[in-house]
Each structure stands twice: as structure tokens, then as C-alpha cells.
Amino acid sequence: PKYLREYVLPNVEKGLQKAGRARKDFEIQSTAFVIVGKNQDEIEKTREAVRQQISFYASTRTYKIVLDMHGWGDVAQRLNEKAAKGEWVAMAKEITDEMLDVYTVSGTFDDIADKVKQRYDGLLDRVAFYIPYRAGTDDAEWAKLAKRFNG
């Protein structure tokens, strides 16, 4: 949210003004890292999978600005170096719990829709869940969540 609020949205506004367009004519959409489970144990297991995924993305120099927004630019450099060496497991250890809390939304199937909406309200017009997902697992829970999220 900080990156969206302090970097993306101001630059979108500048571009819209330059083009003579209004914000209502433009849709901002993104995916959000979502950690979801039926209970705390499932959430913790998913946190580790998402930690690994974030370490992969954050190893790309393009995403350094997102880490810089929180003072973690040095982590981006270390991740990039580890990625170049193929140290994939070690990369996840660079992503702290604090970083996970900043870059993800965590919750149960019952409360995650509201948490995602609350976090991105006014920042994104559309949001998709970026989650570690196995087809055929918890299909009924996902269907209920989608209905809650989409109305």
C-alpha cells in the first residue's frame, strides 16, 4: 500500500493530467500476495511458501524500489546476488516476518476478503489474489471466498 500511495498513484495522476484524462477514466489493478488458510497452522505453512515467492520477486532489480520504500533496498541486492548463484532456499531467509506483514494480507477463508478490501480500498480499483494454490484443494472454501469478495 505504501508503494501504491506514495509512488504509483502520484505518478498515475501526473500522467493522467498530462494526457488530459481524469482518474475515473483509468482503472488501476494489481495482484496482492494473500496468505489464507482454514486455521493458523495452514496460514503458517502458506506464509513460508509466500516468503519464498517474495524472495524470488524481490531478487529482480526492478522491484528494488518497492523495498526501498521501506528501507530494505539492501535486501534486494543480497537477493539478487543469491539468485545469480542459485541459492533459492537461502533467499527466503532474507524475507523477515515484518516484510511479510507489509507485503501480504493474511487471514482465514472467512475474513480474508474483508482484509484485502480494507487494505487496498482507495488504492486499487481491482485486485486479484496472488496465492500458492493447488487445484482441487479447498474448492468449496475458494468458491465462498470469491463470492464474498466479489459480492
N, C-alpha and C positions, 0 to 999 in steps of 0.2 A: 503493500500500500504506500509506503513512503516513496518508493521509486516512481510509482504512478502519480502520486500527488505532487512531488517536487520536481520531477524531470519530464515524465511523459505528458501529462496534461498541460503544463505551461507551454511546451513545445508544440503540442497539437493546437492550442489556442493561437499561437503565433502563426502557424501555417494556415489555419482557417482564416484569420484576419488578412493575411497576405493574399489569400485566394478569394477574399470577399464572401466567404461562406460562414454559416452560423453553426454552432455546436450541435444544434438539433438536427442538422443535415448530415451528421457524421456519427458513425457507430464505433465505439471502442469495445473490442472484445479480446479476451485472453483466456488462457488456461490457468488454473490455480492448483498448486500442489495440495492435495487433500489426503489426510490420513484418517481413515474411517474403519471402524470395526464394531462388532456387537458388544464388546466389553473391553476393559482396559488391557487385558492380555493381547487381544487381537490388535488393538491400537499400537501397543508397544512393538509388536512384530512388524507391523506396517511402517512404523517410524524408521526402522532400520533399513527397509527397502527404499524408502523415500530419501533417507540420508545418503545412500549410495547414489541414487539418481541425481540428487542436487550436486553432489561432488563431481559427477560427470559433467553436468552443465556448467558449473562454476569453473571448471578447468579450461573452458573456452574463453579466450581473451575478450571476446565480445561482451561477455557477461560481467566483466570486472567492474563496470560502472555500477551495477546493481549491488555488488559487495562494497564498493567504495562508499555508497550512500550510508552505510552503517559502520564505516571504519574498518572493514575487513578486506581491503584490497590486497594485503599481503597474503591472505589465504588463497586468493585467485592465482597468484604467482606460484605458490607452492603446489597447488593442484595442477597447474599447467605442467610444471616440471615432472610431477609424479605420473601424469598421463603420458607424457613423452617416453617415460621409462616402463610404461605398462603396469604401474603399481596401483591397480584398480582397488584392491581391498584397503590398502593404506589410505587412499584418498578419502574414503568415508570417515575416517577418524579425524579429518580436518574440519568436518562439519559438526559444530557444537550443538548442544541442546538449545542454546539461545538462538542460534542461527535457524534451527528447525522451527522454533516457535515464531520467528519473524517471517520465514518464507513459506510456511504451511498453515493450514487450518486443520485442527484435529477435533474429532468427536465421534459419537456413536451414530449409527444409521438414523436414530431418532432426532438428533439435534444438529447434525452437520449442515443440513440445508439452511437453517436459520443462521448458523455461524458464518457460512460463506456469504450469504446475503448481507449480513451485518458488516463484515469486513470490507466488502467491495461496493457497498452502496454509495452511489455518487462518484465512483471511480471507474467502474466498468458498466457498460450497457448490457453486455452478455458475458457470461463466464461459464467455462467448461471445467469439469473436474479432471485433473491430471493425477491418475492414481495407478498404483500397481494393481492390476485386475486380472483374475483368471476366469475365463469364460466358463459358465456353468456353475459358478460358486456364488452362493447368496443371491441368486437371481430375484427371488421374491423381495428381499431387502432392497436391492437396487431399484426394482420397479416402484416400490413405495417411496423411496428417496427421490427418484426422478419426478414422481407425481407431486410430492411435497415441494420440491424445488421449483418446478415449472408451473405449478398452480392447477 
